[in-house]
Amino acid sequence: MKKAVDGLILRELPTGESDKLLTVLTAEGRFLMTAKGARSMRSKVMSLCTIFTYGNFEYYEKYDRRWLSGGSVLESFVGPNAELEGIALASYLSQVAHEITEENVDCSEVLRMTLNSLYCIKKQSKPLWQIKAVYELFAAVSSGYAPDLAGCDSCGAEESESMWLDVMNGALVCGDCLRKRAENLALPEFDEYSVRNVLLPLDASSLACLRFVTAAPIERAFAFTLKSEESRSYFCRAAETDILHHLERSFDALDFYHQVEP
């Protein structure tokens, strides 16, 4: 019995003589699909079986595997004329999407945000640093790792002359409380038990943007601006460090993006 589903290709791997193994993200979950002959120039599904392609995939199930039988391209997000830094960022977002999704689990929100982000890259409607940071914060929220940004974790202050993101504890700490904490904590030379916290400075603008993005619906997540380069640096560093810390891994596509980023 043939089935059909709309999905986004996150990965494509060669297998066999001319086949491809596709990782497809759908609203119902992430799954693998084999595309017979997809690497052949005579294949009717060659254009469909390309990373960053959103399409309608027709398939059947046999031997506990999914086999592509046909379909159509709904949107291709990275074409031959795409800029290298855009491809690098799209690759990183795809790797993060793969990391935070599973099979047979509702992935509708992740699919929406990934499609929106790839569309922004393709149309160059938002700067790459903004697309990247928003997606990282979304990934943290959707995975249950969102930091508590309401106020200082110790005194409750919503604003302070200096605020810090305590990445390990997923909370804010103001400058006064941070100084008090340092006075009462003797830090060892060798941090065997991870006593040293990952503390990132924030200014008022970067904190406001962090609060906005983590609370905004997907369709509004990009609706902000950061003009100060210093605030932008604080914002981007906080978003990246937070998701990498909680996922407890790095990404080769992220390393490449940092090599080519504008």
PEDA-V830102 format. One line per field, one symbol per residue. ss: DSSP state (@ for helix, = for strand, . for the rest). phi: phi as a letter, one per 40 degrees, with the letter a starting at -180 (. if undefined). psi: psi as a letter, one per 30 degrees, with the letter a starting at -180 (. if undefined). Layout:
# PEDA-V830102
ss=???
phi=???
psi=???
This chain:
# PEDA-V830102
ss=..=============...========..=======.................==========..============.......@@@@@@@@@@@@@@@@@.......@@@@@@@@@@@@@@@@....@@@@@@@@@@@@@@@.....=====..........====....====@@@@@@@@@...............====.@@@@@@@@@@@@..@@@........@@@@@@@@@@@@@@@@@@@....@@@@@@@@@..
phi=.cbaacabccabbcagcacbbbbbcbccibacacbcgcccccccbdcccbdgcbabbcabbafgbcbcbiiaccabcbcccccdcccccdccccccdcccbacfbdbccccdcccccccccccfcbccccdccccccdcccccgbcccbcadccbgccbadabbccccbgacacccccccccccbccccbccbfccccbbcbbcccccccccccbccdcbcccabbcccccccccccccccccccccfabbcccdcdccbcc
psi=kklkkklkjelkkkkaeglkjkjkklfflklkkkjkgffkffkfgefehkkgkkljkkllkkhglkkkfaakkekjfjafgkkeeeeeeeeeeeeeeeegllkhkjgeeeeeeeeeeeeeeefhflleeeeeeeeeeeeeefgggkljgelkfefgkellekkkjjeefhllkleeeeeeeefgjjklejieghekljkkkkleeeeeeeeeeffklefffgilkjekeeeeeeeeeeeeeeeeeefhllkeeeeeefefk.
